[in-house]
Amino acid sequence: MIMIKKIVFFILILILGNCGYQPLYENRGNFNELIKSFEVKGNKSINRRIISSLNLKNKNKEAGYKLIISSSKMVEIVSKDGAGNASVYKTRISVKVSLINIDKTLKEKTFSSGFTYNNLDDKFALSQYQKDIEINLVDKVIEDILDFLII
């Protein structure tokens, strides 16, 4: 039994090593070399998370692209109960990304992600839950931005 596992593992290594397999996010940081500056607008907490995840830094280079990030967060009431109290909320994160080269927009796209959830009786627990939802939505948008910038 152990010998069969070793043989299968060895064959798997040979197949994956020779088929041209590359990790999905191997070239994730290559676009940082091309960006000379960035500008952020909108929600500060979302912008900070995006900047730190993309590892952006303003560089004093002559050549390169300018990245403009504009973000917004909306928490809206989807439905109310009979007494008029909110029973279902929806949080939506929207981020517009523009890649500019000398006053000419090369790429521009708006990324949006949303989540619907029920109200909680404990308002502190609700605010913590909303913060967790915001973090998860921003992480999803960051993955989409990375795919957009790399390709």
Buried (B, 14 or more C-beta within 10 A) or exposed (E): EEEEEEEEEEEEEEEEEEEEEEEEEEEBEEBBEBBBBBEBEBBEEBBEBBBEBBEBEEEEEEEEBBBBBBBBBEEEEEEEEEEEEBEBBBBBBBBBBBBBBEEEEEBEEEBBBBBEBEBBEEEEEBEEBBEEBBEBBBBBBBBBBBEBBEE
